[in-house]
Amino acid sequence: MFFSKIKGHMDILSRISQEIQNHSLEGVFLFTGPIAVGKFTIAKMIGKYLTCIGLEDDTCRCENCRHFPNVPDYIEINKSGGMITVSDVEPISEFLNLVAYRGKSRVVIIDDAHNMNKASANRLLKTLEEIPKNCVIILISDSPDKLLPPMLSRCYQINFTSLPADDIRDILKTLGNDTRSIVDIGRMIPYLSESVIVNYNRYFEQIKYVPKFLKDISTMSEDDLITEIKEIDRRGDTIVFIDILLIFVNDLLKIRYDSPDVVSSVKNIDYLEELTEVWRDDFCVYTIDRIRTVREEIRKKINLKPGQLFLPTVMWLYYFLHKTKK
């Protein structure tokens, strides 16, 4: 059985499994979709199946499967977000022109393919123009718009979607995470711009921290606030913080009208009355609009750190809040 440990994406995996069984999977593929939904894991499993010399399924214990990915018919380029250079892609052409050493296919996987510089992208493009039979190249990217248009035109694109909340909860439990807050996070999943699977502990901490921030912002000094936001950015938590902040401010607005669509457990906060006193309707509406704008700017990956984009909005909130208190 193929992909027995993968959650979700059943339609995609069914089609790929059929191609593998028919020994017809070849060419250039582009796996796109949100961060951490399984694109790289699935690509790597495909590489394992195609280089297998035994049962070609998840139970196989042949020599290639036991030693994968260290097998002669497989190349993986995974720079962990770093720049992919010409020297990284240079060996691919010669590698693909050799007959498979043991398995039925030769496989190349390039993670974060959008991180190729211009020279490496053009070098790979020449390789993509004529792929030998029984060869597979899988490019993986959550920012396919950054790839060269001629490269996109040579790829069969497979779009992975976000995982359902139930699947994410199951994965979190399987990974051994504290499940006591999974109920809250499960409701928040549709509103999160970064994968809760990758950043579970960060989200868990911010769910506890953000309500206190909403209360303290009206009493802390300007210098303390700037220091706090810079520290959040230094830890790499700005996007997570923004997501949770947006959810809580939305919920503070909703509970005024007894909306059943409250995402967080904001009603259980001990100082809820104090929060609703400070965060009036108009202030919530303005804040939501501003934060959404910043989040979209961050998603566009403008050449500024998230904290640099977020700090002006936080200072606006601070001055607006203190002005209305006078």
N, C-alpha and C positions, 0 to 999 in steps of 0.2 A: 504493500500500500504506500502511495506517495503522500507526502506532506501531512502525515498523521498527527504531528504535534503543532500544526499551525492553526491559529484561531482566525475565523472569518475568511473573506475573499473566495468563497466557495466556487463561484462562477469562473473566476480567473484560473484557480487551481485545477478545476475540472478540465478546462480547455488545454492547459499546459500538460496535465497528466496524460491526456489523450495523445497529444503530439509526441510525448516521450515514449509512450507505449508503441506508437506507430513508427518510431525512429525517423520522424519527419521534422523534428525541431532543429532549425538551423537559421542562420542569418543574424541580423542586428536588431536588438530589442532595446527599448527605453522604458524603464520602470519609473513612473512618476507618482506623486501623491504626497500626503503629509509626512512629517518626520515620524520615524519609529512606528510605522504600521506593518512592518515586516518585509519591506522591499528587498533589503540586503540579505536577510535571512533566507527568503525564498529563492533569490538568485543563487546564493551559495548552495542551497539544496539541489537546485537544478544542475549546477556544476558537479555535484557529487553523483547524481543519478547518471549524467551523461558520460562520466569517466569511470563508472562502475564496470567491473569485469565479472560480476556475479549475478545476483538476483535482481538488481536494479530497483530495489525498494528500501523502505526504512529498516527492514530487518537484516539486510545484507551485512556480512562480516568478511567480505573478500579483502584481499590485500590493499586494493585502492581505497575502499571505504574505510578501512582501519587507519590508513595513513593520510586520508584527505584532511586538509587541502594540499599537503605536501606530496603531490603526484605530478608526473611529467606532463600531463595533458591539460593542466589548469594553471592560469595566471590570474592573480587578484591584485588590483591596484586600489589600496585603501589608505589614503594619506591622512585620515582622521580630520578632514576639513582643511588640510594644507593644500598649497598649490601643486597641481599636477604638471610636471615639466616634460619637455621633449624626451629627456633621458628615461622617463617613466614609460612612455608609450612607444619608444623606438623599437623595443624587442618584439612588439606584437605582430608586425607584418611577417617577420621570419618565422615566428612561432606558429602562425596559422598556416603557413605554406608547407609545414612538415606534416607527414601522415601521423595520425594518432598513434602514440607509442603502445598503449595498452587498451584504453577505452575506445568507444565507437566515435567519440567526438573530441575536438579540442575546444576549450572554453576559456573566455576572457571576461572578467567582471571588473568594471570600473565604478567604484562608489564615489558619490559627490562629483559626477562628471562635469558639472558646471564650473568646477574649480580648475579646469584646464586653462592654461594661458593661451594666448593667440597662436603661438608657435606650436604648442603640443596639440591644440585642436586641429590646426591645419595638417599636421603630420598624421594624426589619426584619420582625418577625413580621406586622405589618400588610400589608407588601408580599407576604409569602409566602401570604397568605390567598387571593389571586386573581392567579395569574401569567398574563399574556397568552400566547396561542399563539406558537409559534416563539421562545420565550425559555427560556434555561437559566440557573439559578443553581447553582453548585457551592460548597458549604461544605466546608472541609477542617479536620479536627481529630484530634489524637491523644488528646484528652480529651473525648469526646462527652458524658460524664456531666455536664459543666459547662454544657451548652446547656440552654435552657429546654425543659421537656417538650413544650409545645405546638409548639415549633419542630421538635423531633425527629419529632413525629407527622406533620408536613407534608413530611418528606424521604424520598426513596428512598435507603436507606442501602446503601453498597457498602463491604465490609470488606476491606481489603488486608492480607495476611499478610506475615511476614518473608520476605525473599528467601533462596533456597537458598545454601549456602556456595559452590558452584561459580559461581553468578551474581555473587555479591559479589566473589569473586576476580577474575573477568573484568572487572568494573567497576573494581576497584582498579588492575588492570594498564592498562586503557584510560585511566585518569586519570593514569597515569605514576608510580604509587607504587613504591617499592622493594619488589620482589616476594620478597626473600630471607626475609622473616618471614611471608609469606602462608600458608605451610603451618601454622605455629602458630596464626595468627589464624583460619584456616579451621576448625580444630578447636574454637576457642573461641567461634565465632559463636553457637551455641545458648545460651550462658551469658551473653551480653552484653546489658545492659539499654539501652544506647544504640547507635545505628548506627555500625558500624565504618567505613562509607563516609564519614560526616561527620567522625568523630573518629579517622581512621586513624593520623595522626602521634602523637596522644595515646596511643592503645593501644600503638603501636610503642615509644614511650618508656617506658611503664609496664611492659611486658613485660621490659624490661631492668632497670628500677629496683626492682620489687617484691621479687625474691629478695634483693637487697642490704638492703632495708628489713627483711625477715624476719630476716636475720642481725644487723643493727645494733640492732634494738629492744632487745635484751637488754643492750647495753652503752652506749647513748646516755643522756644525762641527761634528766630530766623536762622541763626547759626547752627543750632541743634538740628533743625529740619534739613538744612543743606548737607550737614554731616551724615544724617541718617540716610538720605537718598543716595549719596555717594557711596556709602557702605553697602547698600543694597546692590548697587551697580557693580561694585568691586567683587562681590560674591557671585555675580552673574545671575542675579535673581530679579532683574528689573521686569522682564517680560512676564514672569510668573506673578510678581507683585501686581502688575497692571491688570492681569486677568482677574485675579481674586478681588482687587479693589473695585473693578468695574461690576463684578457680580454683587458685592455687598452694597454698593451705592444704589444699584438697580433695585435690590431687595428692600432697602430703606425707603425707597419711593413707593414700591408695591404695597408694603404692609399698611401704608396710610389708607389705602383703598380696599383693604381686605382681599387683595388679589390672591388666588390660589396658586399662582405661578411663581412662588418664592423658591429660589434655587438653593440657597444656603440655610443654615439653621440660625439665621439672624434673630428670630423670635426668642431664642433661648439665651441671648446675651444678657447678663445681669444688669448692665448699664444701658439697655436699649432706650429707655426714656430719655436719658441724657443725650444719646446719639441723635435721636429724632428731633430733639430740641435744637441741636446745632445744625444738623443736615436737613434744612427745610426743603420744600418741594423745588423751588427755583434753583437753589444751590445744587441739588441732586441732578436736575436736568442739565444745567450748564456743565457740571463735572462730567457727566456721562458723555456729552457731546465732545468735550475736549479730550478725554481719555481715548475715545474711539478714534479720533483723528491721529493722536500720537501712535496708537497701536497700528494703524494702517501705514503710517510713515515707517515704523520699525519693520513691518512685514515687507516693505519695498526694499529693505536692506540698503538704505541710504548710507553713505560712508561716514556715519557718525555712530558712536556707541549709543545703545538704548538709553543710558542714563543722561547723555547730553540732550537727547530729544525730549526726555520726560521731565527733567528738572525745571524748565521754564513753565510747564503746566502746573507742577506742584507749587511753584512760587506764586503763580496766578491764584491757585486755590487758597493759598495762605493769605495773600493780601485781600482777596475778595471776602474771605471768612472774617478776617479781623476788621475790615471796613464795615461790614454789616453788623458786627457786634457793638460798634460805637454808637 
